[in-house]
Amino acid sequence: MLPVVFNAGMAATGDMAASIDMVMRVVKSIAVPLIAGFIICDVFVMVAWIGMVLKGRLPVRKIALICNPVVIALIGQLMNMIMEGLDSGFESFGWLTLYLVCAMKLVGKDEK
């Protein structure tokens, strides 16, 4: 979204400083909801996932602790340090692995 705001500012004004100012105003207006959403959706899920795995609520090995969006996003950031752009989709991959591990273990539990 922010690159779109920057490009629109450049197209409208042709001034880099004005375009950057437009982006910063948008960032200031969406920063609080984005941070709150990150904490509620990602951090709370990470804490719950780690707690359920450590307490044995889910029948998975401890290695499944890495199957959460925040940890895999951090792994993605390490990949980004190796080569810019390698982190694309890592947080989504974290959600996918979390849901797949839960689904496989919980569905398999009912069949026994």
C-alpha positions in Angstrom: 0.0 0.0 0.0 2.8 2.5 0.9 4.5 2.1 -2.5 1.2 3.0 -4.1 0.9 6.1 -2.0 4.5 7.1 -2.9 3.9 6.5 -6.6 0.7 8.5 -6.5 2.5 11.3 -4.8 5.2 11.3 -7.4 2.7 11.2 -10.2 0.7 14.1 -8.7 3.5 16.4 -7.6 6.7 15.1 -9.1 8.4 16.1 -5.8 10.2 13.3 -3.8 10.0 15.2 -0.5 6.2 15.7 -0.9 5.7 12.0 -1.8 7.7 10.9 1.2 5.7 13.2 3.4 2.5 11.7 2.1 3.8 8.2 2.9 4.7 9.2 6.4 1.3 10.7 7.0 -0.3 7.4 5.9 2.1 5.4 8.1 1.2 7.6 11.1 -2.5 7.0 10.5 -2.3 3.2 10.2 0.6 2.4 12.6 -1.6 1.8 15.8 -4.1 -0.5 14.1 -1.3 -2.4 12.4 0.7 -2.9 15.6 -2.5 -3.9 17.5 -3.4 -6.3 14.8 0.1 -7.8 14.8 0.0 -8.3 18.6 -3.5 -9.8 18.7 -3.2 -12.0 15.6 0.4 -13.0 15.6 1.9 -12.6 19.1 -1.1 -14.0 21.0 -1.3 -17.0 18.6 2.5 -17.6 19.0 2.2 -17.6 22.8 -0.9 -19.9 22.7 0.8 -22.3 20.3 3.9 -22.5 22.3 1.9 -23.0 25.5 -0.3 -25.8 24.0 2.8 -27.6 22.6 4.8 -27.3 25.8 1.8 -28.4 28.0 1.0 -31.3 25.8 -2.4 -30.1 24.8 -1.5 -31.1 21.2 0.1 -34.4 20.5 3.1 -33.0 18.7 6.8 -33.1 19.3 8.6 -30.0 20.6 10.1 -29.3 17.2 6.5 -28.1 16.3 7.3 -25.0 18.3 8.7 -23.5 15.1 5.4 -24.0 13.3 4.0 -20.5 14.0 3.8 -17.3 12.1 6.2 -15.2 14.2 9.0 -17.8 14.3 8.8 -18.6 10.6 8.6 -14.8 9.8 11.9 -14.4 11.8 13.4 -17.3 9.7 12.2 -15.4 6.7 14.0 -12.3 7.8 17.2 -14.3 8.1 16.6 -15.5 4.5 16.1 -11.8 3.6 19.6 -11.0 5.0 21.0 -13.7 2.7 19.3 -12.3 -0.4 16.8 -9.5 -0.5 13.3 -10.7 -1.4 13.7 -14.3 0.0 11.3 -13.5 2.9 8.3 -13.2 0.7 5.4 -15.4 2.0 7.2 -16.7 5.1 4.6 -15.4 7.6 1.8 -17.0 5.5 3.9 -20.2 5.5 4.0 -20.0 9.3 0.2 -19.9 9.5 -0.1 -22.7 7.0 2.3 -25.0 8.9 0.5 -24.2 12.2 -2.9 -25.0 10.7 -1.6 -28.1 9.0 0.0 -29.5 12.1 -3.1 -28.9 14.1 -5.4 -30.4 11.5 -3.3 -33.5 11.0 -2.9 -34.2 14.7 -6.5 -33.3 15.7 -8.1 -35.2 12.8 -5.9 -38.2 13.3 -6.8 -38.2 17.1 -10.5 -38.7 16.3 -9.9 -41.8 14.2 -8.3 -43.8 17.0 
